[in-house]
Amino acid sequence: MSLLITHRCINCDMCEPECPNEAISMGESIYQINGDRCTECVGHYETPTCQKVCPIPNTITKDPARTESEEQLWDKFVQLHHADKI
């Protein structure tokens, strides 16, 4: 499952530089997460770094519209970072 930044976002700029998949960018009014690039930090860290650095609790949550298994997240990680070796 990829993550989602909710309306609670205060645009503090903490999450965007921490994303190892470059999945976070500024949207129209708040930051947004590109679900095609979000692996919930699988392949990089044990927990999502964006959630760790966000100063507002419950602002970055699992996106119910993008249910993905751990295996699917690993596959996405491999495609994003090791596609040239496949």
N, C-alpha and C positions, 0 to 999 in steps of 0.2 A: 504494500500500500504506500503510495507516495504521501507526502505531507501537504498541508494546506495552511496558508497564513490567513487568519480570520480578521474581521473588522476591528479587532482590539489592537491591531498593529499601530504603533506610534511613529513609525518610520525612523527609528533610532540608528539605523545603518549597522547594527551589530551582526545580523545574520548573513548578509550578502557576501562579505569577504571570507566568511568561515566555511562556506559550502564547497566541499572538495569536487563537486560535480558541476559547478557553475550553473546550478538550477534556479538560483534566486536572482530576481531582477526587480527593478521598480516598475510597478504597474501604473495604471491611470491615477490612483490615489494612494495606494499602499503597495508594499512589496508583494510579490507573487512567486509561486514556485511552479516551475515547468515540470509537470508530472512525468514527462518522457525522460527527464534527466535525474529526477530524485530517486535515490536508492535507500533513503533513510540512513545514509552513511554506511550501509552494508559494503564491505570491502575496504573501508577506511577506518571506521571507529565503531565502538560497541553501541553507542547511542548517538542519535542525530545531534550534530554540533549546533545547528540553528536553535534547537530547543534549549540546549544548555546555555547559550549566550543571550537568549531573549529575556529582557528584564520584566516582561509582563506575563505572568502565569497564564497558561491555557490559550496562548495566542497562536501557537503553531501546533496543529493537531493532525491526526490521521485524516486523510481525505476519503470519506465514505464512497465517493464516486470512483475511486481508483484502488480497488482491492487487489493486492498482489501478495503472493506467497514469498517466503524468504528465498526460495529457489529462483523465483522470477526476478527478485531484486538482485540476486547474485548474477543472473544472466544479463541483466541490464548493466550492472557494473562492468562485466567483462566486455560487453559491446562498446561501452563508453570509453574504457581505458586500455583495452587490449585487442581491439578489433583488427589491428594490423598484424597480430600474431595468430589469428584464427585461420 
